Amino acid sequence: MENSTLFKFNNGAQATIWTDYSIEYKVASILLVILICGVGIIGNVMVILVVLTTKHMRTPTNCYLVSLAVADLMVLTAAGLPNITESLFGGHWVYGYAGCLSITYFQYLGINASSCSITAFTIERYIAICHPIKAQFMCTLSRAKKIIVLVWVLTSLYCVMWFYLSDTKEDVYENAVLVTCAYKVSRNLYLPIYFTDYAVFYVIPLFLAIVLYGLIARILFLNPLPSDPKESRRNWKRESSVHGNSRSSSSSTTAASRRQVTKMLAVVVILFAVLWMPYRTLVVVNSFLKKAYLDTWFLLFCRLCIYLNSAINPIIYNAMSQKFRAAFHKLCHCGPQHSEKPPTYSVALTYSVIKETSNGESPDHYTTELDDIRGAAEELLPERKRLSFKESSLACKDTLASA
């Protein structure tokens, strides 16, 4: 059966086209959208729960990932799920006027907030790795929360215009009324708005990510060899004689962890660029064509790429981050259950943890580690007078001095 369907594009171009929503198209579109959106919704909810319920996962970078997960959930629910009813009812809009305004608003809010969240954790990684001194007071948990609130407030205000740019439209075809959710402004008026949106939330974030990740890669993956190997060897022996191998082992572990986190975030940015490219390219091309390209299957492909971009991030975290993988397993109760024993820490390890705060990670990372050490010490001494962590460190130093 043929249906008159009004497709809307981000450039404001509207065209009533005749499409044959065949059984193959309906089955393929509904099953693929349900599969991608279902996996994405579950995965992003797990990301939020993992970070909020696991103490050592509450880091500045993970806060930005929670913001990204919330934005992706908004895209999957506001853009993905209405696509199912569109396929079922042949393009007929079933959510009414209020649904048209609110769903369009949340679609763009999720898209723009996700782009800003990616930009935020890219800048955070650059400061933490390339400017470790500034990271001491800039890359903190409290500052990350303030930035996230600012991002959502600004994007929410920016997207208010969609309440005035969206409207429902009725078309009569073969004695039937087809209601669609479309844009009510002309194409000439909308083009400046679209290209501003396209530049601010796609081109600029990608250009900034390319530059910053290039600088990060130079620091992490192109480390030059020491200019004086003999001096480096003497320093290594001196540190080994005083602190054993704990310092060097901690430094190498920290460097490896930074590389892994940076790789994971870089993959998120690359997939964002690749999966949004078909839809963005289509809209740019249609902006300059007299007759817009409106192939139904290609439109479905572009939409699925957008939904996949919002659904694939939790899979990336699970595949590339051991901490996220362990936290996911614990949340699902599908990981091996180990009896937790209070860890024992030597004075050298305590010194290493405190000293490493100057190597680029945010202070909140180490605040969490110190809290864990303090908690373990209190568990081991239940009936003695519990000293503060600062007092315990001073006591250890006095003991070493007397020895």
C-alpha positions as MATLAB code, in Angstrom:
seq = 'MENSTLFKFNNGAQATIWTDYSIEYKVASILLVILICGVGIIGNVMVILVVLTTKHMRTPTNCYLVSLAVADLMVLTAAGLPNITESLFGGHWVYGYAGCLSITYFQYLGINASSCSITAFTIERYIAICHPIKAQFMCTLSRAKKIIVLVWVLTSLYCVMWFYLSDTKEDVYENAVLVTCAYKVSRNLYLPIYFTDYAVFYVIPLFLAIVLYGLIARILFLNPLPSDPKESRRNWKRESSVHGNSRSSSSSTTAASRRQVTKMLAVVVILFAVLWMPYRTLVVVNSFLKKAYLDTWFLLFCRLCIYLNSAINPIIYNAMSQKFRAAFHKLCHCGPQHSEKPPTYSVALTYSVIKETSNGESPDHYTTELDDIRGAAEELLPERKRLSFKESSLACKDTLASA';
ca = [
       0.000    0.000    0.000;
       1.312    3.425   -0.881;
       1.565    6.122    1.751;
       2.114    9.863    1.500;
       4.942   10.539    3.909;
       6.428   13.886    4.843;
      10.113   13.475    5.639;
      11.822   16.251    7.518;
      15.491   17.094    7.448;
      17.690   19.260    9.597;
      18.032   21.802    6.799;
      14.315   22.477    6.794;
      13.744   20.908    3.382;
      10.345   19.261    3.308;
       8.977   17.151    0.506;
       5.933   14.971    0.212;
       7.047   11.807   -1.521;
       5.313    8.619   -2.478;
       6.835    5.630   -0.779;
       5.881    2.015   -0.693;
       6.318    0.852    2.884;
       6.664   -2.787    1.986;
       6.595   -5.608    4.470;
      10.346   -6.009    4.063;
      10.966   -2.373    4.975;
       8.654   -2.476    7.993;
      10.152   -5.679    9.366;
      13.737   -4.579    8.798;
      13.276   -1.097   10.242;
      11.307   -2.202   13.304;
      13.587   -5.119   14.211;
      16.814   -3.176   13.720;
      15.587   -0.149   15.650;
      14.304   -2.293   18.522;
      17.572   -4.240   18.660;
      19.874   -1.204   18.561;
      17.780    0.970   20.859;
      17.155   -1.868   23.310;
      20.843   -2.682   23.656;
      21.702    1.011   23.861;
      19.151    1.820   26.550;
      20.250   -1.100   28.737;
      23.934   -0.325   28.255;
      23.670    3.397   29.000;
      21.550    2.766   32.089;
      24.249    0.367   33.308;
      26.937    3.025   32.750;
      25.006    5.482   34.898;
      24.378    2.929   37.652;
      27.983    1.723   37.675;
      29.443    5.202   38.133;
      26.853    6.293   40.698;
      27.062    3.149   42.842;
      30.800    2.360   42.673;
      33.012    4.668   44.700;
      36.273    4.244   42.778;
      34.447    4.891   39.478;
      33.479    8.431   40.472;
      36.202   10.259   38.572;
      35.986   13.440   36.474;
      36.268   11.496   33.204;
      33.533    9.072   34.223;
      31.271   11.985   35.171;
      31.496   13.198   31.593;
      30.718    9.657   30.417;
      27.593    9.678   32.599;
      26.548   12.938   30.939;
      27.151   11.318   27.550;
      25.113    8.267   28.599;
      22.158   10.458   29.634;
      22.326   12.294   26.300;
      22.471    8.992   24.395;
      19.455    7.715   26.310;
      17.598   10.841   25.263;
      18.485   10.268   21.603;
      17.498    6.591   21.701;
      14.129    7.226   23.326;
      13.165   10.501   21.622;
      14.440    9.625   18.130;
      14.628    5.840   17.988;
      11.315    4.772   19.485;
       9.129    7.184   17.401;
      10.778    5.664   14.326;
       9.019    2.375   15.166;
       5.551    3.943   15.140;
       6.411    5.792   11.927;
       7.140    2.460   10.245;
       4.036    0.822   11.685;
       1.638    3.614   10.696;
       3.221    4.547    7.388;
       4.559    7.935    8.477;
       1.422    8.977   10.374;
       2.285   10.970   13.509;
       0.457    9.506   16.515;
       1.849   11.617   19.371;
      -0.079   14.824   18.752;
       1.002   18.451   18.764;
       2.572   18.399   22.248;
       4.424   15.212   21.386;
       5.781   16.783   18.201;
       7.231   19.766   20.075;
       8.620   17.855   23.048;
      10.077   14.933   21.087;
      11.776   17.265   18.595;
      13.171   19.294   21.519;
      14.580   16.245   23.318;
      16.046   14.867   20.089;
      18.154   17.965   19.553;
      18.913   18.333   23.256;
      20.330   14.799   23.389;
      22.327   15.291   20.187;
      23.825   18.619   21.265;
      24.499   17.523   24.858;
      26.305   14.404   23.654;
      28.535   16.506   21.413;
      29.325   18.906   24.263;
      30.053   16.012   26.649;
      32.530   14.540   24.166;
      34.218   17.931   23.861;
      34.353   18.272   27.656;
      36.106   14.958   28.340;
      38.468   15.599   25.415;
      39.588   18.874   26.990;
      39.798   17.200   30.412;
      42.087   14.471   29.061;
      44.276   17.069   27.350;
      44.737   19.083   30.538;
      45.305   15.998   32.701;
      48.023   14.583   30.439;
      49.657   17.587   28.798;
      49.394   20.033   31.721;
      49.641   17.905   34.893;
      50.348   20.875   37.164;
      47.166   22.667   36.118;
      45.273   19.390   36.390;
      45.837   19.459   40.158;
      43.158   22.126   40.562;
      41.350   22.073   37.188;
      40.526   18.381   36.668;
      38.591   17.778   39.866;
      35.341   16.001   40.523;
      33.550   19.121   41.738;
      34.663   21.123   38.706;
      33.523   18.339   36.362;
      30.057   18.387   37.942;
      29.823   22.155   37.513;
      30.865   21.908   33.860;
      28.278   19.192   33.208;
      25.518   21.302   34.778;
      26.626   24.278   32.661;
      26.605   22.144   29.494;
      23.065   20.937   30.086;
      21.766   24.378   31.030;
      23.220   26.022   27.916;
      22.094   23.269   25.535;
      18.619   23.257   27.106;
      18.296   26.990   26.524;
      19.686   26.709   22.989;
      17.184   24.005   22.038;
      14.179   26.019   23.228;
      13.928   27.419   19.681;
      12.659   24.027   18.480;
       9.400   24.652   20.315;
       8.861   27.496   17.842;
      10.272   25.753   14.768;
       8.246   22.522   14.948;
       4.595   21.932   14.204;
       2.179   19.239   13.087;
       0.872   19.272    9.534;
      -2.132   17.550    7.983;
      -2.199   16.257    4.397;
      -5.241   14.720    2.745;
      -4.592   11.692    0.532;
      -7.304    9.406   -0.847;
      -9.893   10.651    1.654;
      -7.478    9.993    4.533;
      -5.777   12.563    6.713;
      -2.060   12.073    7.196;
      -0.659   13.923   10.224;
       3.072   14.565   10.265;
       5.496   16.344   12.569;
       7.458   18.848   10.497;
       9.182   22.225   10.562;
       6.974   25.248   10.012;
       9.566   27.736    8.791;
      10.689   28.113    5.220;
      13.936   26.632    3.965;
      15.599   30.018    3.449;
      15.001   30.995    7.063;
      16.160   27.677    8.450;
      19.447   27.291    6.572;
      21.415   29.746    8.779;
      20.104   27.999   11.900;
      21.041   24.600   10.559;
      24.570   25.512    9.489;
      25.186   27.186   12.861;
      24.039   24.002   14.576;
      26.140   21.903   12.205;
      29.305   23.935   12.858;
      28.937   24.301   16.634;
      27.967   20.722   17.453;
      29.802   18.714   14.794;
      32.595   20.481   12.895;
      34.167   22.427   15.768;
      34.107   19.519   18.283;
      35.732   17.190   15.738;
      38.398   19.729   14.771;
      39.156   20.356   18.448;
      39.312   16.609   19.155;
      41.758   16.027   16.277;
      44.096   18.744   17.554;
      43.941   17.790   21.227;
      44.262   14.045   20.715;
      47.238   14.711   18.445;
      48.917   16.597   21.287;
      47.964   13.849   23.755;
      49.388   11.163   21.467;
      52.670   13.035   21.270;
      52.955   12.897   25.056;
      51.738    9.340   25.632;
      52.929    7.389   22.625;
      55.985    9.300   21.380;
      58.001    9.560   24.577;
      61.656   10.270   23.671;
      64.445    8.203   25.132;
      66.357    9.783   28.037;
      69.277   11.943   26.876;
      71.672   10.429   29.409;
      71.107    6.680   29.843;
      73.775    6.415   32.557;
      72.095    9.104   34.651;
      68.728    7.480   34.127;
      70.192    4.137   35.221;
      71.702    5.676   38.351;
      68.393    7.324   39.256;
      66.586    4.047   38.773;
      69.037    2.203   41.026;
      68.768    4.911   43.668;
      64.982    4.741   43.733;
      65.069    0.947   43.784;
      67.410    0.868   46.776;
      65.163    3.201   48.780;
      61.673    2.221   47.737;
      62.165   -1.076   45.944;
      60.395   -1.321   42.635;
      57.092    0.105   43.881;
      57.677    3.583   42.457;
      58.635    2.442   38.962;
      55.891   -0.157   38.937;
      53.316    2.440   39.985;
      54.537    4.884   37.316;
      54.372    2.286   34.547;
      50.916    1.190   35.669;
      49.680    4.783   35.712;
      51.094    5.442   32.234;
      49.495    2.271   30.855;
      46.171    3.200   32.441;
      46.283    6.670   30.890;
      47.028    5.236   27.467;
      44.135    2.807   27.734;
      41.655    5.476   28.855;
      42.820    7.826   26.110;
      42.470    5.099   23.461;
      38.948    4.348   24.661;
      37.870    7.994   24.547;
      39.507    8.464   21.142;
      37.485    5.527   19.797;
      34.310    7.162   21.135;
      35.162   10.370   19.253;
      36.051    8.525   16.032;
      32.784    6.575   16.047;
      30.881    9.786   16.716;
      32.451   11.318   13.607;
      31.971    8.255   11.380;
      28.430    7.308   12.387;
      27.095   10.851   12.122;
      28.781   11.466    8.778;
      26.121    9.843    6.480;
      23.267   11.891    7.939;
      25.261   15.132    8.096;
      26.498   14.648    4.546;
      23.000   13.931    3.267;
      21.646   17.100    4.852;
      24.477   19.243    3.460;
      23.995   17.812   -0.043;
      20.219   18.282    0.080;
      20.742   21.896    1.135;
      22.126   22.663   -2.320;
      19.941   20.383   -4.439;
      16.732   21.586   -6.020;
      15.227   18.149   -5.595;
      16.228   16.513   -2.321;
      17.514   12.939   -2.290;
      14.875   11.040   -0.298;
      15.563    7.349   -0.788;
      13.714    5.497    1.941;
      16.321    2.808    2.580;
      19.174    5.299    2.673;
      17.251    7.413    5.171;
      16.824    4.321    7.317;
      20.556    3.641    7.078;
      21.356    7.201    8.231;
      18.995    6.917   11.162;
      20.363    3.537   12.212;
      23.890    4.990   12.220;
      22.715    7.709   14.613;
      21.056    5.183   16.927;
      24.117    2.950   16.766;
      26.353    5.849   17.816;
      24.257    6.294   20.963;
      24.130    2.557   21.664;
      27.716    1.480   21.087;
      29.516    3.524   23.750;
      28.797    1.144   26.684;
      30.111   -1.725   24.541;
      33.331    0.236   23.977;
      33.722    0.832   27.713;
      33.236   -2.867   28.427;
      35.691   -3.923   25.720;
      38.474   -1.416   26.404;
      38.260   -0.636   30.137;
      39.010   -3.311   32.707;
      37.464   -1.191   35.484;
      34.198   -0.755   33.595;
      34.163   -4.435   32.677;
      34.616   -5.515   36.297;
      31.986   -3.014   37.455;
      29.521   -4.252   34.819;
      30.082   -7.845   35.928;
      29.586   -6.903   39.551;
      26.391   -5.013   38.721;
      25.045   -8.028   36.842;
      26.303  -10.442   39.530;
      27.848  -12.512   36.758;
      31.482  -12.118   37.765;
      33.414  -14.540   39.996;
      32.768  -13.882   43.651;
      35.939  -13.364   45.648;
      36.181  -12.937   49.358;
      37.356   -9.425   49.933;
      40.356   -9.147   52.219;
      41.627   -5.859   53.560;
      44.726   -4.970   51.526;
      48.025   -4.308   53.200;
      50.036   -1.289   52.186;
      53.650   -0.574   52.814;
      55.065    2.853   53.524;
      56.648    2.871   50.053;
      53.270    2.332   48.384;
      51.729    5.110   50.464;
      54.526    7.415   49.379;
      54.036    6.360   45.753;
      50.309    7.088   45.848;
      50.852   10.548   47.300;
      53.767   11.362   45.039;
      52.006   10.306   41.856;
      49.426   13.089   42.219;
      51.774   15.266   40.198;
      51.692   12.988   37.157;
      48.564   14.286   35.520;
      45.660   12.422   37.079;
      43.078   14.455   38.898;
      43.336   14.741   42.683;
      39.970   13.047   43.059;
      41.492    9.774   41.853;
      43.927    9.789   44.697;
      41.477   11.033   47.283;
      39.539    7.862   46.652;
      42.644    5.692   47.008;
      43.640    7.357   50.281;
      40.132    6.855   51.628;
      40.370    3.145   50.794;
      43.709    2.855   52.601;
      42.349    4.665   55.632;
      39.264    2.461   55.699;
      41.374   -0.701   55.506;
      43.571    0.508   58.368;
      40.534    1.140   60.566;
      39.217   -2.348   59.870;
      42.525   -3.894   60.921;
      42.571   -1.946   64.203;
      39.028   -2.207   65.549;
      39.834   -1.932   69.254;
      42.801    0.420   69.182;
      42.783    4.165   69.079;
      42.205    5.066   65.422;
      44.551    7.748   64.233;
      43.834    9.970   61.294;
      45.570    9.118   58.054;
      47.800   12.169   58.402;
      48.794   11.135   61.929;
      49.476    7.583   60.749;
      51.782    8.866   57.999;
      53.687   11.021   60.496;
      53.988    8.064   62.847;
      55.443    5.946   60.061;
      57.981    8.628   59.240;
      58.995    8.938   62.926;
      59.430    5.176   63.119;
      61.687    5.169   60.060;
      63.683    8.068   61.423;
      64.276    6.350   64.775;
      65.296    3.138   63.034;
];
